[in-house]
Amino acid sequence: MLSRFAMSYERLCRTVVMIFVVNAAMVFHTLFGAVLVGFFPSIAAAHTCYRSWLLDEDRSWTVKHTWKTFHRAWKQELASANAFGWPLGLCWALLIFDYWVVNWHDVGGHIGIAVSGALVVLIAVFGVFTLLAWVLRSNFEESGLWVAKTTMQMVIARPLSSLMITLLFLLNVWVWYTWPGVLVVFGLSIPAFLSSIVVYSYARLPGMDIHSTVSGAKTPRYTTEGK
């Protein structure tokens, strides 16, 4: 029993170190890409790392292996991740701006309250959509439109997956608020990790199973071509 506990504790520690290294790599590569060019490829590379880790037989990754996996993915994602991420970013900017206008300006009594409530719901749904979209994109070699369409279907057709992502993200925000140091040390790497875990556990998508033992490092992303 002690041996099993020691092994589980070691795996937990290695996982925590991996999440920290991914966050450090995200910060470094975002700055290396002058933020505007490097941010979205860093998000994509983080999800690629977690995809490979989840599908790997040996999940005891070293710091060097994690960094090399991230850096290789980041270089490959420079163009495609920006093409996918910037439309998402613009949608977020529009939603936040609309919410700001409705809540900090007089837009007309009950109508303003109704619009504000609708925007809150829309922001929540789009938040789940965004978290799911990056996970799907890292696993399926398809166009951005296909990823967006499939993700929206998942938000509706996989309620347990959507609920788990929402609850874990809210818990993560609470942890950030309570212990700001967690945000500094692990940053956006935690939401990416938790979203990947949820999708591999509950989404029931082809080739995405947390119990899978095929090697993710050598496995290409899946494609729906011909299906």
Biotite code that builds the C-alpha atoms (Angstrom):
import biotite.structure as struc

atoms = struc.array([
    struc.Atom([0.000, 0.000, 0.000], chain_id="A", res_id=1, res_name="MET", atom_name="CA", element="C"),
    struc.Atom([2.827, 2.383, 0.842], chain_id="A", res_id=2, res_name="LEU", atom_name="CA", element="C"),
    struc.Atom([4.489, 1.564, -2.460], chain_id="A", res_id=3, res_name="SER", atom_name="CA", element="C"),
    struc.Atom([1.274, 2.328, -4.351], chain_id="A", res_id=4, res_name="ARG", atom_name="CA", element="C"),
    struc.Atom([0.860, 5.589, -2.444], chain_id="A", res_id=5, res_name="PHE", atom_name="CA", element="C"),
    struc.Atom([4.456, 6.571, -3.212], chain_id="A", res_id=6, res_name="ALA", atom_name="CA", element="C"),
    struc.Atom([3.947, 5.889, -6.933], chain_id="A", res_id=7, res_name="MET", atom_name="CA", element="C"),
    struc.Atom([0.691, 7.866, -7.012], chain_id="A", res_id=8, res_name="SER", atom_name="CA", element="C"),
    struc.Atom([2.337, 10.759, -5.191], chain_id="A", res_id=9, res_name="TYR", atom_name="CA", element="C"),
    struc.Atom([5.253, 10.735, -7.632], chain_id="A", res_id=10, res_name="GLU", atom_name="CA", element="C"),
    struc.Atom([2.862, 10.798, -10.613], chain_id="A", res_id=11, res_name="ARG", atom_name="CA", element="C"),
    struc.Atom([0.983, 13.697, -9.055], chain_id="A", res_id=12, res_name="LEU", atom_name="CA", element="C"),
    struc.Atom([4.193, 15.650, -8.500], chain_id="A", res_id=13, res_name="CYS", atom_name="CA", element="C"),
    struc.Atom([5.369, 15.004, -12.055], chain_id="A", res_id=14, res_name="ARG", atom_name="CA", element="C"),
    struc.Atom([2.007, 16.174, -13.375], chain_id="A", res_id=15, res_name="THR", atom_name="CA", element="C"),
    struc.Atom([2.181, 19.387, -11.332], chain_id="A", res_id=16, res_name="VAL", atom_name="CA", element="C"),
    struc.Atom([5.707, 20.029, -12.599], chain_id="A", res_id=17, res_name="VAL", atom_name="CA", element="C"),
    struc.Atom([4.549, 19.434, -16.178], chain_id="A", res_id=18, res_name="MET", atom_name="CA", element="C"),
    struc.Atom([1.707, 21.952, -15.796], chain_id="A", res_id=19, res_name="ILE", atom_name="CA", element="C"),
    struc.Atom([4.172, 24.481, -14.376], chain_id="A", res_id=20, res_name="PHE", atom_name="CA", element="C"),
    struc.Atom([6.618, 23.923, -17.246], chain_id="A", res_id=21, res_name="VAL", atom_name="CA", element="C"),
    struc.Atom([3.816, 24.333, -19.810], chain_id="A", res_id=22, res_name="VAL", atom_name="CA", element="C"),
    struc.Atom([2.856, 27.634, -18.192], chain_id="A", res_id=23, res_name="ASN", atom_name="CA", element="C"),
    struc.Atom([6.465, 28.816, -18.223], chain_id="A", res_id=24, res_name="ALA", atom_name="CA", element="C"),
    struc.Atom([6.699, 27.823, -21.885], chain_id="A", res_id=25, res_name="ALA", atom_name="CA", element="C"),
    struc.Atom([3.465, 29.699, -22.645], chain_id="A", res_id=26, res_name="MET", atom_name="CA", element="C"),
    struc.Atom([4.796, 32.887, -21.055], chain_id="A", res_id=27, res_name="VAL", atom_name="CA", element="C"),
    struc.Atom([8.176, 32.599, -22.769], chain_id="A", res_id=28, res_name="PHE", atom_name="CA", element="C"),
    struc.Atom([6.809, 31.823, -26.230], chain_id="A", res_id=29, res_name="HIS", atom_name="CA", element="C"),
    struc.Atom([4.102, 34.487, -25.959], chain_id="A", res_id=30, res_name="THR", atom_name="CA", element="C"),
    struc.Atom([6.769, 37.108, -25.246], chain_id="A", res_id=31, res_name="LEU", atom_name="CA", element="C"),
    struc.Atom([9.043, 35.574, -27.878], chain_id="A", res_id=32, res_name="PHE", atom_name="CA", element="C"),
    struc.Atom([6.249, 36.074, -30.408], chain_id="A", res_id=33, res_name="GLY", atom_name="CA", element="C"),
    struc.Atom([5.771, 39.703, -29.321], chain_id="A", res_id=34, res_name="ALA", atom_name="CA", element="C"),
    struc.Atom([2.492, 38.716, -27.588], chain_id="A", res_id=35, res_name="VAL", atom_name="CA", element="C"),
    struc.Atom([0.266, 39.412, -30.606], chain_id="A", res_id=36, res_name="LEU", atom_name="CA", element="C"),
    struc.Atom([1.879, 36.672, -32.685], chain_id="A", res_id=37, res_name="VAL", atom_name="CA", element="C"),
    struc.Atom([2.885, 34.303, -29.903], chain_id="A", res_id=38, res_name="GLY", atom_name="CA", element="C"),
    struc.Atom([-0.179, 34.128, -27.648], chain_id="A", res_id=39, res_name="PHE", atom_name="CA", element="C"),
    struc.Atom([-2.554, 31.913, -29.633], chain_id="A", res_id=40, res_name="PHE", atom_name="CA", element="C"),
    struc.Atom([0.176, 29.499, -30.796], chain_id="A", res_id=41, res_name="PRO", atom_name="CA", element="C"),
    struc.Atom([1.109, 29.148, -27.108], chain_id="A", res_id=42, res_name="SER", atom_name="CA", element="C"),
    struc.Atom([-2.454, 28.143, -26.252], chain_id="A", res_id=43, res_name="ILE", atom_name="CA", element="C"),
    struc.Atom([-2.493, 25.650, -29.119], chain_id="A", res_id=44, res_name="ALA", atom_name="CA", element="C"),
    struc.Atom([0.905, 24.233, -28.107], chain_id="A", res_id=45, res_name="ALA", atom_name="CA", element="C"),
    struc.Atom([-0.275, 23.763, -24.515], chain_id="A", res_id=46, res_name="ALA", atom_name="CA", element="C"),
    struc.Atom([-3.240, 21.708, -25.699], chain_id="A", res_id=47, res_name="HIS", atom_name="CA", element="C"),
    struc.Atom([-0.969, 19.702, -27.998], chain_id="A", res_id=48, res_name="THR", atom_name="CA", element="C"),
    struc.Atom([1.267, 18.912, -25.019], chain_id="A", res_id=49, res_name="CYS", atom_name="CA", element="C"),
    struc.Atom([-1.679, 17.712, -22.986], chain_id="A", res_id=50, res_name="TYR", atom_name="CA", element="C"),
    struc.Atom([-3.010, 15.656, -25.889], chain_id="A", res_id=51, res_name="ARG", atom_name="CA", element="C"),
    struc.Atom([0.336, 13.905, -26.246], chain_id="A", res_id=52, res_name="SER", atom_name="CA", element="C"),
    struc.Atom([0.635, 13.421, -22.482], chain_id="A", res_id=53, res_name="TRP", atom_name="CA", element="C"),
    struc.Atom([-2.849, 11.929, -22.136], chain_id="A", res_id=54, res_name="LEU", atom_name="CA", element="C"),
    struc.Atom([-2.225, 9.465, -24.966], chain_id="A", res_id=55, res_name="LEU", atom_name="CA", element="C"),
    struc.Atom([1.268, 8.504, -23.837], chain_id="A", res_id=56, res_name="ASP", atom_name="CA", element="C"),
    struc.Atom([1.921, 5.178, -22.165], chain_id="A", res_id=57, res_name="GLU", atom_name="CA", element="C"),
    struc.Atom([4.535, 6.787, -19.929], chain_id="A", res_id=58, res_name="ASP", atom_name="CA", element="C"),
    struc.Atom([3.160, 10.011, -18.464], chain_id="A", res_id=59, res_name="ARG", atom_name="CA", element="C"),
    struc.Atom([6.192, 10.687, -16.303], chain_id="A", res_id=60, res_name="SER", atom_name="CA", element="C"),
    struc.Atom([7.456, 13.451, -18.574], chain_id="A", res_id=61, res_name="TRP", atom_name="CA", element="C"),
    struc.Atom([10.672, 15.255, -17.806], chain_id="A", res_id=62, res_name="THR", atom_name="CA", element="C"),
    struc.Atom([11.057, 19.024, -17.941], chain_id="A", res_id=63, res_name="VAL", atom_name="CA", element="C"),
    struc.Atom([13.155, 18.724, -21.098], chain_id="A", res_id=64, res_name="LYS", atom_name="CA", element="C"),
    struc.Atom([10.623, 16.517, -22.874], chain_id="A", res_id=65, res_name="HIS", atom_name="CA", element="C"),
    struc.Atom([7.721, 18.814, -21.966], chain_id="A", res_id=66, res_name="THR", atom_name="CA", element="C"),
    struc.Atom([9.581, 21.904, -23.176], chain_id="A", res_id=67, res_name="TRP", atom_name="CA", element="C"),
    struc.Atom([10.675, 20.273, -26.441], chain_id="A", res_id=68, res_name="LYS", atom_name="CA", element="C"),
    struc.Atom([7.139, 19.027, -27.152], chain_id="A", res_id=69, res_name="THR", atom_name="CA", element="C"),
    struc.Atom([5.738, 22.499, -26.502], chain_id="A", res_id=70, res_name="PHE", atom_name="CA", element="C"),
    struc.Atom([8.365, 24.308, -28.586], chain_id="A", res_id=71, res_name="HIS", atom_name="CA", element="C"),
    struc.Atom([7.916, 21.970, -31.556], chain_id="A", res_id=72, res_name="ARG", atom_name="CA", element="C"),
    struc.Atom([4.141, 22.411, -31.447], chain_id="A", res_id=73, res_name="ALA", atom_name="CA", element="C"),
    struc.Atom([4.445, 26.185, -31.072], chain_id="A", res_id=74, res_name="TRP", atom_name="CA", element="C"),
    struc.Atom([6.523, 26.501, -34.229], chain_id="A", res_id=75, res_name="LYS", atom_name="CA", element="C"),
    struc.Atom([4.094, 24.347, -36.180], chain_id="A", res_id=76, res_name="GLN", atom_name="CA", element="C"),
    struc.Atom([1.088, 26.343, -34.943], chain_id="A", res_id=77, res_name="GLU", atom_name="CA", element="C"),
    struc.Atom([2.330, 29.870, -35.645], chain_id="A", res_id=78, res_name="LEU", atom_name="CA", element="C"),
    struc.Atom([0.123, 30.494, -38.659], chain_id="A", res_id=79, res_name="ALA", atom_name="CA", element="C"),
    struc.Atom([-2.863, 28.208, -38.081], chain_id="A", res_id=80, res_name="SER", atom_name="CA", element="C"),
    struc.Atom([-3.344, 29.015, -34.379], chain_id="A", res_id=81, res_name="ALA", atom_name="CA", element="C"),
    struc.Atom([-3.401, 32.750, -35.074], chain_id="A", res_id=82, res_name="ASN", atom_name="CA", element="C"),
    struc.Atom([-5.902, 32.212, -37.895], chain_id="A", res_id=83, res_name="ALA", atom_name="CA", element="C"),
    struc.Atom([-8.099, 30.299, -35.460], chain_id="A", res_id=84, res_name="PHE", atom_name="CA", element="C"),
    struc.Atom([-7.488, 32.375, -32.329], chain_id="A", res_id=85, res_name="GLY", atom_name="CA", element="C"),
    struc.Atom([-7.940, 35.914, -33.578], chain_id="A", res_id=86, res_name="TRP", atom_name="CA", element="C"),
    struc.Atom([-11.593, 35.452, -34.631], chain_id="A", res_id=87, res_name="PRO", atom_name="CA", element="C"),
    struc.Atom([-12.259, 34.011, -31.152], chain_id="A", res_id=88, res_name="LEU", atom_name="CA", element="C"),
    struc.Atom([-10.465, 36.973, -29.597], chain_id="A", res_id=89, res_name="GLY", atom_name="CA", element="C"),
    struc.Atom([-12.496, 39.452, -31.635], chain_id="A", res_id=90, res_name="LEU", atom_name="CA", element="C"),
    struc.Atom([-15.728, 37.746, -30.587], chain_id="A", res_id=91, res_name="CYS", atom_name="CA", element="C"),
    struc.Atom([-14.647, 38.013, -26.952], chain_id="A", res_id=92, res_name="TRP", atom_name="CA", element="C"),
    struc.Atom([-13.838, 41.704, -27.398], chain_id="A", res_id=93, res_name="ALA", atom_name="CA", element="C"),
    struc.Atom([-17.276, 42.311, -28.913], chain_id="A", res_id=94, res_name="LEU", atom_name="CA", element="C"),
    struc.Atom([-19.080, 40.455, -26.119], chain_id="A", res_id=95, res_name="LEU", atom_name="CA", element="C"),
    struc.Atom([-17.169, 42.255, -23.385], chain_id="A", res_id=96, res_name="ILE", atom_name="CA", element="C"),
    struc.Atom([-17.744, 45.622, -25.048], chain_id="A", res_id=97, res_name="PHE", atom_name="CA", element="C"),
    struc.Atom([-21.483, 44.950, -25.382], chain_id="A", res_id=98, res_name="ASP", atom_name="CA", element="C"),
    struc.Atom([-21.679, 43.879, -21.747], chain_id="A", res_id=99, res_name="TYR", atom_name="CA", element="C"),
    struc.Atom([-19.857, 47.034, -20.690], chain_id="A", res_id=100, res_name="TRP", atom_name="CA", element="C"),
    struc.Atom([-22.192, 49.229, -22.725], chain_id="A", res_id=101, res_name="VAL", atom_name="CA", element="C"),
    struc.Atom([-25.332, 47.564, -21.343], chain_id="A", res_id=102, res_name="VAL", atom_name="CA", element="C"),
    struc.Atom([-24.260, 47.609, -17.687], chain_id="A", res_id=103, res_name="ASN", atom_name="CA", element="C"),
    struc.Atom([-22.540, 50.965, -17.449], chain_id="A", res_id=104, res_name="TRP", atom_name="CA", element="C"),
    struc.Atom([-24.865, 53.017, -19.629], chain_id="A", res_id=105, res_name="HIS", atom_name="CA", element="C"),
    struc.Atom([-28.583, 53.732, -19.503], chain_id="A", res_id=106, res_name="ASP", atom_name="CA", element="C"),
    struc.Atom([-30.108, 51.470, -22.131], chain_id="A", res_id=107, res_name="VAL", atom_name="CA", element="C"),
    struc.Atom([-33.684, 51.489, -20.900], chain_id="A", res_id=108, res_name="GLY", atom_name="CA", element="C"),
    struc.Atom([-34.935, 49.835, -17.727], chain_id="A", res_id=109, res_name="GLY", atom_name="CA", element="C"),
    struc.Atom([-36.213, 46.267, -18.028], chain_id="A", res_id=110, res_name="HIS", atom_name="CA", element="C"),
    struc.Atom([-34.932, 45.917, -21.575], chain_id="A", res_id=111, res_name="ILE", atom_name="CA", element="C"),
    struc.Atom([-31.409, 46.684, -20.400], chain_id="A", res_id=112, res_name="GLY", atom_name="CA", element="C"),
    struc.Atom([-31.698, 44.098, -17.599], chain_id="A", res_id=113, res_name="ILE", atom_name="CA", element="C"),
    struc.Atom([-32.946, 41.470, -20.049], chain_id="A", res_id=114, res_name="ALA", atom_name="CA", element="C"),
    struc.Atom([-30.154, 42.223, -22.525], chain_id="A", res_id=115, res_name="VAL", atom_name="CA", element="C"),
    struc.Atom([-27.596, 42.103, -19.702], chain_id="A", res_id=116, res_name="SER", atom_name="CA", element="C"),
    struc.Atom([-28.877, 38.703, -18.566], chain_id="A", res_id=117, res_name="GLY", atom_name="CA", element="C"),
    struc.Atom([-28.811, 37.392, -22.115], chain_id="A", res_id=118, res_name="ALA", atom_name="CA", element="C"),
    struc.Atom([-25.225, 38.564, -22.507], chain_id="A", res_id=119, res_name="LEU", atom_name="CA", element="C"),
    struc.Atom([-24.207, 36.799, -19.290], chain_id="A", res_id=120, res_name="VAL", atom_name="CA", element="C"),
    struc.Atom([-25.649, 33.537, -20.608], chain_id="A", res_id=121, res_name="VAL", atom_name="CA", element="C"),
    struc.Atom([-24.015, 34.082, -23.995], chain_id="A", res_id=122, res_name="LEU", atom_name="CA", element="C"),
    struc.Atom([-20.642, 34.803, -22.386], chain_id="A", res_id=123, res_name="ILE", atom_name="CA", element="C"),
    struc.Atom([-20.909, 31.642, -20.265], chain_id="A", res_id=124, res_name="ALA", atom_name="CA", element="C"),
    struc.Atom([-21.781, 29.494, -23.296], chain_id="A", res_id=125, res_name="VAL", atom_name="CA", element="C"),
    struc.Atom([-19.032, 31.074, -25.385], chain_id="A", res_id=126, res_name="PHE", atom_name="CA", element="C"),
    struc.Atom([-16.579, 30.481, -22.545], chain_id="A", res_id=127, res_name="GLY", atom_name="CA", element="C"),
    struc.Atom([-17.341, 26.750, -22.582], chain_id="A", res_id=128, res_name="VAL", atom_name="CA", element="C"),
    struc.Atom([-17.203, 26.833, -26.388], chain_id="A", res_id=129, res_name="PHE", atom_name="CA", element="C"),
    struc.Atom([-13.735, 28.425, -26.321], chain_id="A", res_id=130, res_name="THR", atom_name="CA", element="C"),
    struc.Atom([-12.319, 25.918, -23.834], chain_id="A", res_id=131, res_name="LEU", atom_name="CA", element="C"),
    struc.Atom([-13.700, 22.991, -25.829], chain_id="A", res_id=132, res_name="LEU", atom_name="CA", element="C"),
    struc.Atom([-12.677, 24.378, -29.216], chain_id="A", res_id=133, res_name="ALA", atom_name="CA", element="C"),
    struc.Atom([-8.966, 24.468, -28.403], chain_id="A", res_id=134, res_name="TRP", atom_name="CA", element="C"),
    struc.Atom([-9.076, 20.870, -27.167], chain_id="A", res_id=135, res_name="VAL", atom_name="CA", element="C"),
    struc.Atom([-10.852, 19.646, -30.288], chain_id="A", res_id=136, res_name="LEU", atom_name="CA", element="C"),
    struc.Atom([-8.547, 21.589, -32.540], chain_id="A", res_id=137, res_name="ARG", atom_name="CA", element="C"),
    struc.Atom([-5.499, 19.908, -31.000], chain_id="A", res_id=138, res_name="SER", atom_name="CA", element="C"),
    struc.Atom([-6.956, 16.462, -31.673], chain_id="A", res_id=139, res_name="ASN", atom_name="CA", element="C"),
    struc.Atom([-8.615, 16.764, -35.070], chain_id="A", res_id=140, res_name="PHE", atom_name="CA", element="C"),
    struc.Atom([-6.806, 17.893, -38.178], chain_id="A", res_id=141, res_name="GLU", atom_name="CA", element="C"),
    struc.Atom([-9.752, 19.783, -39.624], chain_id="A", res_id=142, res_name="GLU", atom_name="CA", element="C"),
    struc.Atom([-10.634, 23.318, -40.643], chain_id="A", res_id=143, res_name="SER", atom_name="CA", element="C"),
    struc.Atom([-11.550, 26.018, -38.180], chain_id="A", res_id=144, res_name="GLY", atom_name="CA", element="C"),
    struc.Atom([-15.156, 25.980, -39.386], chain_id="A", res_id=145, res_name="LEU", atom_name="CA", element="C"),
    struc.Atom([-15.391, 22.231, -38.723], chain_id="A", res_id=146, res_name="TRP", atom_name="CA", element="C"),
    struc.Atom([-13.949, 22.699, -35.251], chain_id="A", res_id=147, res_name="VAL", atom_name="CA", element="C"),
    struc.Atom([-16.402, 25.524, -34.506], chain_id="A", res_id=148, res_name="ALA", atom_name="CA", element="C"),
    struc.Atom([-19.401, 23.515, -35.742], chain_id="A", res_id=149, res_name="LYS", atom_name="CA", element="C"),
    struc.Atom([-18.401, 20.358, -33.867], chain_id="A", res_id=150, res_name="THR", atom_name="CA", element="C"),
    struc.Atom([-17.658, 22.295, -30.710], chain_id="A", res_id=151, res_name="THR", atom_name="CA", element="C"),
    struc.Atom([-21.089, 23.920, -30.720], chain_id="A", res_id=152, res_name="MET", atom_name="CA", element="C"),
    struc.Atom([-22.653, 20.495, -31.168], chain_id="A", res_id=153, res_name="GLN", atom_name="CA", element="C"),
    struc.Atom([-20.606, 19.246, -28.216], chain_id="A", res_id=154, res_name="MET", atom_name="CA", element="C"),
    struc.Atom([-21.721, 22.103, -25.981], chain_id="A", res_id=155, res_name="VAL", atom_name="CA", element="C"),
    struc.Atom([-25.320, 20.993, -26.532], chain_id="A", res_id=156, res_name="ILE", atom_name="CA", element="C"),
    struc.Atom([-24.985, 17.234, -27.026], chain_id="A", res_id=157, res_name="ALA", atom_name="CA", element="C"),
    struc.Atom([-22.459, 16.605, -24.236], chain_id="A", res_id=158, res_name="ARG", atom_name="CA", element="C"),
    struc.Atom([-24.080, 18.400, -21.265], chain_id="A", res_id=159, res_name="PRO", atom_name="CA", element="C"),
    struc.Atom([-22.003, 16.532, -18.673], chain_id="A", res_id=160, res_name="LEU", atom_name="CA", element="C"),
    struc.Atom([-18.800, 17.591, -20.385], chain_id="A", res_id=161, res_name="SER", atom_name="CA", element="C"),
    struc.Atom([-19.988, 21.214, -20.597], chain_id="A", res_id=162, res_name="SER", atom_name="CA", element="C"),
    struc.Atom([-21.118, 21.181, -16.959], chain_id="A", res_id=163, res_name="LEU", atom_name="CA", element="C"),
    struc.Atom([-17.821, 19.730, -15.719], chain_id="A", res_id=164, res_name="MET", atom_name="CA", element="C"),
    struc.Atom([-15.800, 22.291, -17.662], chain_id="A", res_id=165, res_name="ILE", atom_name="CA", element="C"),
    struc.Atom([-17.937, 25.110, -16.270], chain_id="A", res_id=166, res_name="THR", atom_name="CA", element="C"),
    struc.Atom([-17.660, 23.913, -12.664], chain_id="A", res_id=167, res_name="LEU", atom_name="CA", element="C"),
    struc.Atom([-13.922, 23.293, -12.879], chain_id="A", res_id=168, res_name="LEU", atom_name="CA", element="C"),
    struc.Atom([-13.306, 26.672, -14.471], chain_id="A", res_id=169, res_name="PHE", atom_name="CA", element="C"),
    struc.Atom([-15.324, 28.433, -11.762], chain_id="A", res_id=170, res_name="LEU", atom_name="CA", element="C"),
    struc.Atom([-13.367, 26.495, -9.144], chain_id="A", res_id=171, res_name="LEU", atom_name="CA", element="C"),
    struc.Atom([-10.164, 27.509, -10.878], chain_id="A", res_id=172, res_name="ASN", atom_name="CA", element="C"),
    struc.Atom([-11.185, 31.191, -10.841], chain_id="A", res_id=173, res_name="VAL", atom_name="CA", element="C"),
    struc.Atom([-11.996, 30.909, -7.133], chain_id="A", res_id=174, res_name="TRP", atom_name="CA", element="C"),
    struc.Atom([-8.548, 29.420, -6.498], chain_id="A", res_id=175, res_name="VAL", atom_name="CA", element="C"),
    struc.Atom([-6.946, 32.263, -8.472], chain_id="A", res_id=176, res_name="TRP", atom_name="CA", element="C"),
    struc.Atom([-8.897, 34.815, -6.445], chain_id="A", res_id=177, res_name="TYR", atom_name="CA", element="C"),
    struc.Atom([-8.132, 33.142, -3.102], chain_id="A", res_id=178, res_name="THR", atom_name="CA", element="C"),
    struc.Atom([-4.483, 32.351, -3.827], chain_id="A", res_id=179, res_name="TRP", atom_name="CA", element="C"),
    struc.Atom([-3.205, 34.716, -6.565], chain_id="A", res_id=180, res_name="PRO", atom_name="CA", element="C"),
    struc.Atom([0.135, 32.946, -6.505], chain_id="A", res_id=181, res_name="GLY", atom_name="CA", element="C"),
    struc.Atom([-1.481, 29.963, -8.225], chain_id="A", res_id=182, res_name="VAL", atom_name="CA", element="C"),
    struc.Atom([-2.315, 32.195, -11.193], chain_id="A", res_id=183, res_name="LEU", atom_name="CA", element="C"),
    struc.Atom([1.260, 33.459, -11.328], chain_id="A", res_id=184, res_name="VAL", atom_name="CA", element="C"),
    struc.Atom([2.818, 29.990, -11.133], chain_id="A", res_id=185, res_name="VAL", atom_name="CA", element="C"),
    struc.Atom([0.408, 27.983, -13.293], chain_id="A", res_id=186, res_name="PHE", atom_name="CA", element="C"),
    struc.Atom([-1.496, 30.637, -15.268], chain_id="A", res_id=187, res_name="GLY", atom_name="CA", element="C"),
    struc.Atom([-3.671, 29.542, -18.193], chain_id="A", res_id=188, res_name="LEU", atom_name="CA", element="C"),
    struc.Atom([-1.991, 26.164, -18.211], chain_id="A", res_id=189, res_name="SER", atom_name="CA", element="C"),
    struc.Atom([-4.456, 24.858, -15.607], chain_id="A", res_id=190, res_name="ILE", atom_name="CA", element="C"),
    struc.Atom([-7.683, 25.598, -17.567], chain_id="A", res_id=191, res_name="PRO", atom_name="CA", element="C"),
    struc.Atom([-6.138, 23.996, -20.651], chain_id="A", res_id=192, res_name="ALA", atom_name="CA", element="C"),
    struc.Atom([-5.165, 20.912, -18.645], chain_id="A", res_id=193, res_name="PHE", atom_name="CA", element="C"),
    struc.Atom([-8.544, 20.568, -16.931], chain_id="A", res_id=194, res_name="LEU", atom_name="CA", element="C"),
    struc.Atom([-10.443, 21.047, -20.208], chain_id="A", res_id=195, res_name="SER", atom_name="CA", element="C"),
    struc.Atom([-8.383, 18.312, -21.843], chain_id="A", res_id=196, res_name="SER", atom_name="CA", element="C"),
    struc.Atom([-9.008, 15.957, -18.921], chain_id="A", res_id=197, res_name="ILE", atom_name="CA", element="C"),
    struc.Atom([-12.763, 16.586, -19.058], chain_id="A", res_id=198, res_name="VAL", atom_name="CA", element="C"),
    struc.Atom([-13.009, 16.058, -22.818], chain_id="A", res_id=199, res_name="VAL", atom_name="CA", element="C"),
    struc.Atom([-10.997, 12.848, -22.656], chain_id="A", res_id=200, res_name="TYR", atom_name="CA", element="C"),
    struc.Atom([-13.152, 11.634, -19.760], chain_id="A", res_id=201, res_name="SER", atom_name="CA", element="C"),
    struc.Atom([-16.689, 12.599, -20.770], chain_id="A", res_id=202, res_name="TYR", atom_name="CA", element="C"),
    struc.Atom([-16.936, 13.751, -24.393], chain_id="A", res_id=203, res_name="ALA", atom_name="CA", element="C"),
    struc.Atom([-16.832, 10.242, -25.925], chain_id="A", res_id=204, res_name="ARG", atom_name="CA", element="C"),
    struc.Atom([-15.131, 11.363, -29.115], chain_id="A", res_id=205, res_name="LEU", atom_name="CA", element="C"),
    struc.Atom([-13.221, 8.982, -31.413], chain_id="A", res_id=206, res_name="PRO", atom_name="CA", element="C"),
    struc.Atom([-9.603, 8.554, -30.407], chain_id="A", res_id=207, res_name="GLY", atom_name="CA", element="C"),
    struc.Atom([-10.041, 10.677, -27.279], chain_id="A", res_id=208, res_name="MET", atom_name="CA", element="C"),
    struc.Atom([-10.106, 8.418, -24.244], chain_id="A", res_id=209, res_name="ASP", atom_name="CA", element="C"),
    struc.Atom([-8.206, 9.105, -21.040], chain_id="A", res_id=210, res_name="ILE", atom_name="CA", element="C"),
    struc.Atom([-7.682, 5.357, -20.632], chain_id="A", res_id=211, res_name="HIS", atom_name="CA", element="C"),
    struc.Atom([-5.969, 5.101, -24.015], chain_id="A", res_id=212, res_name="SER", atom_name="CA", element="C"),
    struc.Atom([-2.384, 3.899, -23.930], chain_id="A", res_id=213, res_name="THR", atom_name="CA", element="C"),
    struc.Atom([-1.300, 4.593, -27.511], chain_id="A", res_id=214, res_name="VAL", atom_name="CA", element="C"),
    struc.Atom([1.677, 6.863, -27.827], chain_id="A", res_id=215, res_name="SER", atom_name="CA", element="C"),
    struc.Atom([0.507, 10.426, -28.378], chain_id="A", res_id=216, res_name="GLY", atom_name="CA", element="C"),
    struc.Atom([3.986, 11.762, -29.211], chain_id="A", res_id=217, res_name="ALA", atom_name="CA", element="C"),
    struc.Atom([4.074, 9.793, -32.476], chain_id="A", res_id=218, res_name="LYS", atom_name="CA", element="C"),
    struc.Atom([0.359, 9.801, -33.273], chain_id="A", res_id=219, res_name="THR", atom_name="CA", element="C"),
    struc.Atom([-0.870, 12.440, -35.753], chain_id="A", res_id=220, res_name="PRO", atom_name="CA", element="C"),
    struc.Atom([-4.030, 14.356, -35.112], chain_id="A", res_id=221, res_name="ARG", atom_name="CA", element="C"),
    struc.Atom([-7.211, 12.611, -36.158], chain_id="A", res_id=222, res_name="TYR", atom_name="CA", element="C"),
    struc.Atom([-9.124, 13.502, -39.283], chain_id="A", res_id=223, res_name="THR", atom_name="CA", element="C"),
    struc.Atom([-12.748, 12.952, -40.184], chain_id="A", res_id=224, res_name="THR", atom_name="CA", element="C"),
    struc.Atom([-11.977, 12.641, -43.877], chain_id="A", res_id=225, res_name="GLU", atom_name="CA", element="C"),
    struc.Atom([-13.772, 9.725, -45.398], chain_id="A", res_id=226, res_name="GLY", atom_name="CA", element="C"),
    struc.Atom([-16.103, 9.272, -42.425], chain_id="A", res_id=227, res_name="LYS", atom_name="CA", element="C"),
])
